[in-house]
Amino acid sequence: MSETSTEKQEKANDPAARRGELDVCPVCGSSVHPQAYFCPQCSNYFCFICRSQVTPNDVLLQCVNRDCEYFGKMVCSQCDLSQTTEEKPFLYKEPTDGYWPAWLLICVLLSSYITWRTTFLAGGLAFLALYPGIGYLLHAAGLNIFGKERSVELPRSTTAYSCVRCAQPAKLITLSKKT
């Protein structure tokens, strides 16, 4: 029984339609079960839909819906595309260091000089006026003396995988690397 042209057109438009010879391994050409995605002859895995060979580095998916005919079948990410949704970006404050050690050294040196030239009380008052007072004015003027907080925005997105046949969630799987 041959397919009509409309049946062939519908099969070509269906993303879940299986391609190639289903009872032949696409890698070595040996006979395999039509529902297989692994060849016991050459020990290679292949996509259940497009029948291309997959490696441990490829993104592979399996349907988790027990009622689906693709349940447990290995499908490559080229046949079963993921849906990425952008989420609200994550905002957080990150502290940045200021120049307070250098400012402290300058204030200590200036107050030591004032103490040497005048009295200990004058040097102490000079330090109290310089470090917090002038430091605050310099910080308010835009010089990062005491440190600031920087706003950091991290974009976030979620990738969801679903079965190409039933549109139920699919899980991501990995193949073990051959040693």
N, C-alpha and C positions, 0 to 999 in steps of 0.2 A: 504494500500500500504506500503510495507516494504522497508527499505533502503538497497541498495546493500552494499557490503563490501567496495567498492571504495568511495561511498558517506560517509560512516561512517569514513573512513580514512581521507578524506578531511575535514570533520567536526571536527575531533579531532585535526588536524593541524592548523585550523583557530583559532587565539587567540580571535576573536570577536564572536565566536560561543557560543550561550547561552547554558547553561547546566541545567540539572534537569527538573522537571515537571514545565512547565511554567504557568499552571493555578491553582497551589496550593501554598499557602504561605509556604516558607521553614522553618519558625519559628513555626507556630501553626498548619499548615496543612489545614486551611480553604480555601475555594475557592476564588481566586482573578482573576482579568483580566490578560491575558497573557502578556500585555505590562506594568504591574504595577511593582513598586519597593517599594511600601508601602502597608502594610496590614491594612485595617481599623478595622479588628476584634481584632487584638492583638496590634495595634499601633506601629509596628516595621518596620524599614526600612531595605531593603536588596539590595545587588548589583544586577544590571540589568543583568549582564552576568553570574557570578558564583552563584548568589542567596544566598550568605552567609549574615548573619545578620551584620549590621554595627552599630557602636556606634558614639556618637558625637566626640570622640577622633580620629577616623579613618580619613585618607586622602581620600576625595571623589571628583570626577570629573564629569563635565557635558559638553557635546559637545555643542558648540555655533553655529554650522553650521546648518541653518534651513533646508537645503536640505538632511541632513543625517538622516537615520532611527533611530539613537541613540540620536537625538537632545533632550536635556533636561533630558535625562535618567541619573540616578545616577549610577556611576561605581566606584568600589573600586580601590585603587592604586595597588593592586595585579594583577588585570586584565588589567589595563591600566598603564604600566610602564612609568616613566618619563625619559627624556633624559637630562643628566647633562653635560654641556660643561664647561671646564676649561677656564678661561680668564686670561689675563695678570695680574700678581699680582699688588696690589696697594702699592706703595712705598711712604713713607713720612718720614720726619725728626722729631725726638722727642727730645726736649731739656732735658738734665740731669743736675741736680744741681752739682755745684763744691764745693770745700772746702774753698771758698773765705771768709766766716765768720771767720773760725778758722785762716786762713792766715792773715786776717785783724787784729784780736786780737793779734796775735804774732808780727806783724809789729808795732802796736801801743805800745805794751809793750816794744819792743826793742827800738823804737824811744823815748819813755818816759824815759827809762833808760839812753839813750845817752843824752837827753836834761837835765836830772838831773845831769849827770856827767860833761857835757860840756856846750854848749850854746843852745839857742832855735833854732838858724839857723842850727846848726849841727844836731839836732834832726829832724828838718823838712827835711833837705837834706837826712838824713838816711831813713826817711819814704818814700820819693820819690824814693830812690834807691831800697829799699827793696820791697815795695808792688808791683809796676808795673814791675820793672826790674827783680828782683830775682823770682817774681811770674811768669813772662812770661817764664823765663828759666826753672822753675820747671814744668810749664804747657807743654812746648815743650818737656820736658824729659819724659812725659807720666803721670805725676801726675795731676789729674783733679782739678786744682785750680779754674778756672773761669767758668767752665761748658763746656760741649761739646754737640754736636748733635749726636744722635744715629739713624741710619737708621733702620726703621721697615718695614718689608715686610708682607703684609696681602694677603693670597691667596684668590682668588675670583672664584666663579663658578655660573653659571646660570642654574636653573632647569626649563625646559620647559615641559608642558603637552600638549598632543595632543590626539585626539579621536582615539580609537583603530579601529574604522570602517573606517573613512574617512581621517584620519591623519591631519585634520584641528585643530587649537588651541582649547583647552578645558580649562574651568575655574575651579578653585579650589572652593569648597563649604564647608560649615560647617553646621552641624545640631545643632539646639538649644537644650540645655540640658533640660531634663525634671525636673520640680521642684516638 
